[in-house]
């Protein structure tokens, strides 16, 4: 095979051709690694140079931008003004002196407005939103939402949340079921924060199970979002075919102490799904529904262990006092340790009503049961 | 209702702002302006201690964040409140971290007020005025 090499490389090429195979391989390896190293250095230097240029550009832009925002928004304060901040026409002349036709400058402006909104709220916060809209920075974000890259969509959703810009259901609802975990979480977050009337509508379209971590995140978002319209979660308890949505709604019913949801939760006691039945019993116990105790005791013997534990706990939480003997019997005669422990905890929890029985058990229980009782009486152990 | 004026234009109230965020000082400086207020800004706990020592704790009010490098807002608060002065300098805590435990801790250490970020500028100035009136 004849290879044409430039004249200046000919001595090196001849040297290479005359070398033994091992040396030839070593030389090839050295050349390849040297080229890769040089490329890596060039890439690093290029990125650093770009970073330096970006920092230089921002160093010029940001102080100007900050001054403009402070003067235009914070100084634009008249508490007695009749015009709502959303309807104020801001003087944007000075902003148009900035290179806002360039993408990086527009993004920097958006980031800066968001940064300001994290520091001020009230009328200045609303004026910042007005500024964002009047500079038409939201249009860039709408474009990002159409991107095929999920990271861009997540960024756009975050920006919409920060700026409190509503998104059409048709755009966001499909994203709440995305297979990408990050995008799905961001879309659900955005839907709850931005949908003023029905922030939980996406529960209707959830196809996959809500993972436990998703539930934790959603619970945090729901319970920490201000001015959110809390619906009656019984709606999903009754109609949702998604087991995880029902389970999550039961937790929300407890959190918001939604007593009107009790009839729907009671209906779950007849479900064939043991897991949901246990969750429903737990929910009724935490809501302290007094008229449910008889039914729970009646169904107790036919239930699996998980539900039996929840029934014992629920009776303890409701604390009606009519079933202390039942708890005592379970504590004394159950062969399962968890059932004995749950019964003991419920007796201790109703100490004011069951003090005689508790004392009797303390006096007569065998060492194993006495240990359980003393453990349950320790106030440091959370029930 | 006039919000953005000081208490007494004859005396300038020296206020120390301890805040590592770059936006907040600009916001506060716009609200608490001369001639009624003189605002000094430092961006971490170490600089705050140096400033307080250098000025002999000569401030009418301190506004501080909690999460900061070198020394946090609670350490600054403790030091300010334990400083040997006839009447301790009032301290307003302004923080993102507004959970119950932090608020309780701040008041236990002697904070005079607690504001959660994002702040309402008009609210900040009313609180500042109230504390300066009680001075």
Interface residues (C-beta under 8 A of the other chain):
Chain A: X66 X70 X74 X75 X77 X79 X80 X115 X116 X117 X118 X119 X120 X121 X122 X123 X124 X125
Chain B: X1 X3 X4 X21 X23 X24 X26 X27 X30 X31 X96 X117 X118 X119 X120 X121 X122 X123
